[in-house]
Amino acid sequence: MMDSRSIRNLEGVHPDLVRVAELAFKSLAPDSSLSFRVTEGVRSKARQQELFADNKSKTLKSRHVPESNACGLSCAIDIVAIVGGRVSWG
């Protein structure tokens, strides 16, 4: 099941991408120790510039930034794996 933080982080994201994330969550087995969390959806230009300056992004024209997309919504999300109830960056 999608946690409240993931749901919040999908606000302002293109509805088609939100549906993909929802389907991915629903496809997880209820008893699985594997899940994921949406860590970021919409980004401001300032946040994108910060990530670019810190070499955490390779572009200033990220699809996370609504103004970068013709639809005016975020067309990208970042996710992290949750394994055994803990964040796993591996």
C-alpha positions in Angstrom: 0.0 0.0 0.0 1.2 3.5 -0.8 2.2 5.5 2.2 1.0 9.1 2.9 4.4 10.6 2.0 4.3 8.9 -1.4 0.8 10.1 -2.0 1.8 13.7 -1.1 4.8 13.5 -3.3 2.6 12.6 -6.3 0.6 15.8 -6.0 1.2 17.9 -9.2 2.5 14.8 -11.1 1.0 13.9 -14.5 -2.0 11.6 -13.9 -0.7 8.9 -16.3 2.5 8.7 -14.2 0.5 8.7 -11.0 -1.5 5.7 -12.4 1.8 3.9 -13.2 3.0 4.4 -9.6 -0.4 3.2 -8.2 -0.3 0.1 -10.4 3.2 -0.7 -9.3 2.2 -0.5 -5.6 -0.9 -2.7 -6.3 1.3 -5.3 -8.0 3.3 -5.9 -4.9 2.4 -9.1 -3.0 0.6 -8.1 0.3 3.0 -10.2 2.3 6.2 -9.0 0.5 9.0 -7.4 2.4 9.8 -5.4 -0.7 8.1 -2.1 -1.4 9.1 1.4 -2.6 8.4 5.1 -1.7 8.0 8.0 -4.0 10.6 10.5 -2.7 10.1 13.4 -5.1 7.7 14.4 -7.8 7.4 18.1 -8.4 10.5 20.2 -8.1 11.0 23.9 -8.2 13.6 25.4 -10.5 15.6 26.4 -7.4 15.6 22.8 -6.1 16.6 21.5 -9.6 19.5 24.0 -9.7 20.6 22.9 -6.2 20.6 19.2 -7.3 22.5 20.1 -10.4 25.1 22.2 -8.5 25.6 19.2 -6.1 26.0 16.8 -9.1 22.9 14.9 -8.1 21.3 15.7 -11.4 22.8 16.0 -14.8 20.4 18.6 -16.2 18.6 21.9 -15.4 15.7 20.9 -17.7 14.4 18.1 -15.5 11.0 16.7 -16.2 10.4 17.1 -12.5 10.0 20.8 -13.1 6.4 21.5 -14.3 7.5 24.5 -16.4 9.8 22.2 -18.4 6.9 20.2 -19.7 4.2 21.2 -22.2 1.5 19.9 -19.9 2.6 22.1 -17.0 2.9 19.1 -14.6 5.8 17.1 -13.3 6.5 14.1 -15.7 9.0 12.4 -13.4 9.2 10.8 -10.0 12.1 9.6 -7.9 11.6 6.4 -5.9 13.6 4.4 -3.3 13.3 0.7 -2.5 12.0 -0.3 0.9 13.3 -3.7 1.9 12.2 -5.3 5.2 10.7 -2.0 6.2 13.9 0.0 5.7 15.1 2.3 3.0 17.6 0.5 0.7 19.8 2.6 -1.6 21.6 -0.5 -2.8 
